[in-house]
Amino acid sequence: MQIILHQSQHQIGDFEQIFQDLKLSIKNRPQGIVIFPELYLTGYPLQDLVLQKEFISRYLEYLQEFDRWLKSLEEMPKTCFLVGGLEYEFDEQGLPLPVKNVIFECIPGQGIKSIYTKCLLPNYDIFDEEKYFSPGKEAQIIQRLGLDIGLLICEDMWFSSTHTIDPVDLLYQKSKDELKGKHLDLIINLSASPYFLGKHEKRLERANEISRLFNAPFAYVNQVSGEDEILFDGQSFITNGQKIWQAKRFEEDIFSWPYLANDLESPSLPLSREKKVENSWENLFKADLNLKEKPLPKLLSWSEEQCEEVIEALAFGLQEYAGKCGFKKFTVALSGGIDSGLVLLLTKMALQPGQELEAIYMPSQYSSALSTELSELLCHNLNIPLIHFPIKFLHSAVNQEFTRNLGAPLEGLANENIQSRLRGSLLYALSNQKGSMVINTSNKSELAVGYSTLYGDSVGAISLLGDLYKSQVYDLAQFLHHRDGLLPLGYIERPPSAELRENQEDTQSLPPYERLDAILEGFLSYRHDQKSLQGLGFSASEVKKVYDLYRKSEYKRNQFCPIIKVKAKSFGFGYRIPITKKG
């Protein structure tokens, strides 16, 4: 008998394609237990879509038609189809109360039947399921094809001090009460589990715990998709507590595993109900600091494998966003700095057949000859067309008109920022003219402290580097330079500068990035305050300066484009801080 995991990839609300693919899977008459991800029938995350009348009506029409189609089929006694979806109930006014995140069993000859409701509704970081869904309260064991099968949905596998119940404990107790000395034959988890670097390893650790607890294989199916800034990596798997069988990463996949009961006994692994604290969801969010570094902590460095994974994730996220928004052309503004150079290289690496990429370089009177040289060399290396569009005379004309009409010249920060805003306007004029998507070039460090110009260098449809600190931008650039040699070394070796005034360097306004990034990671992970960071060795004045910049810059980040999420703690959709706060 086969356990078949359908690691699917769809667009949210594309009911025609979703139900068509499901019907095709059933028509193929597989034998065994066939599993689809959480909320397969709708896509995930749904947010307010789950409440919109048009969405509900279309979903229910497709669901009812699918139910009639299922009933028209011959029975398939050797197959069990399990799929995630929404179950609606309505009050007397037609409002959807409650809404449940459920597992449906699709039974040829009989129809569709809800058999389990998700118990734990995550309500942290990017999640807000308690806003939309009503929780289940009971464990569920089903008997299918001679197997006793325990059911879970995504978050149900994680435990937390914030939850009043633990679905794994409920399932364990139910198996003891109902199976009379036998253990479960299989545990199934339907998931739509968002990606971040290191998340998959945590999934495997927790799944192995559960598999050893029940002495049963654990089958986990996850979706593949990019939904705005949130990525879903797939990597569905089956584990017996020791050995792992796994599907692909960031690719649609159908993974089949032969269930052999005699291969699952693990007498060397004693059953234990002990839970490791590091496998609770709270522990997924921690400050990624190397506290052993002297004299001051630094960000944990990425291995080559982690760099490869981040590059793969960013490419996947870009393609998902562009494809679902209908773009095949991309534009990147080069400055001669490392951020824009890396973004251009990453975009080029992500290109698929039929897509186009161009760069535009808009030097001002303060742009150096090195910036021009590096921009031209990178585009030559990548075989990308480069548009030269100097803004020196535009900048001069704006200054003259400003003085003539307002009676005073543009000076200081206003004069610096108008250069960036001229570039932003020209960049989007080009985007409008050619129908291209602008890729933002800001990094997390600059965004966190407001070291960017609103409506200037902060523009773009999607951010590739917005979840990477400047130190990690350098790490990724170093990795790619050594691997391929396409990114000129000059990008890495030159001091970072916005080049908005003579001899400007970032360190004139900010601490060195390795210190800035470590301090920011302490704040943004919610694990440190000013006092504790001083206790780690950072100077009080520098910590206060960074905190004040960070505190005053939320209005910029709040208007920023979607940031592709590659870290545990969101810096985009899931990061919610009042703009008008004090202190």
ABEGO torsion letter per residue (X at the ends): XBBBBBBBBBBBGBAAAAAAAAAAAAAAGBBEBBBBBBGAAAEOBAEAAAABAAAAAAAAAAAAAAAAAAAABBBBAABBBBBBBBBBBBBAAGBBOBBBBBBBBBBBGAEBBBABBBABBBABEABAAAAABBBBABBBBBBBGGBBBBBBBEAAABBBAABABBAAAAAAAAAAAAAGGBBBABBBBBBBBBBBBGAAAAAAAAAAAAAAAAGBBBBBBBBBBBBEABBBAEGBBBBAGABBBBBBBGBBBBBBBBBBAAAABBAABBBBABBBAAABAAAABBBBBBAABOABBBBBBBBAAAAAAAAAAAAAAAAAAAAAAGBABBBBBBAGBAAAAAAAAAAAAABBBGBBBBBBBBBBAABBAAAAAAAAAAAAAAGBBBBBBBAAAAAAAAAAAAAAAAGBBBBEAAAAAAAAAAAAAAAAAAAAAAGBBBBBABBAAAAAAGBBBBGBAABEABBAAAABBAAAAAAAAAAAAAAAGABBAAAAABBBBAGABBGBBAAAABBBAAAAAAAAAAAAAGABBAAAAAAAGBBAAAAAAAAAAAAAAAAAAAABBBBBBABABBABAABBBBAABBX
